[in-house]
Amino acid sequence: MSERADPPGRLALVQALVNTLDLETGGDALDTPQGRAPFGLTEDTAGPARELRESLRAALLAHAGHSPHRAVTPLGELLARAPLVVTVDPADGSAALAPVDDGPLLSRVAAAVAEGVTAGTWGRLKACEAPTCHWAYYDRSPAGRGRWCSMQVCGARAKMRRYRAKEA
Ligand SMILES: [Zn+2]
């Protein structure tokens, strides 16, 4: 399995949203209609989505024990505005939290977080600790102590920096 494999279930939506912004280059996929389309966003709704994105990134940093990368609206405050319903499958009685009427992005993200909490996967969706990166990734390490989006990229860079610091 590749290190960049998508997180399970609906958390893939959260990861995809957080990773619409490349912090290193400043490139923002939500600036273009093609980039907004997968999230059902328009130019008008992209603003709140950007706020949601950074609140999510701060929560994913917190999962790895890091403080927020900048001041954000607390994620819980945003998600509290998301209308959700409890759905029950008549076939097997299984229940889940779902967005109302297939809802706006905020509700879909709230449902994804709720699903991740139930599945025990939410805490493993993290943001890379490298300040120029903070990319969202799913930590598949056995102990759940992953620190970087990719050992090959950010992990190697951090190791190289430490190595140089020792040599100096
Ligand atoms: Zn990284």
Residues whose N, C-alpha, C, O or C-beta is under 5 A from the ligand:
A	BS01	ZN	C128 A130 C133 H134 W135 W148 C149 S150 C154
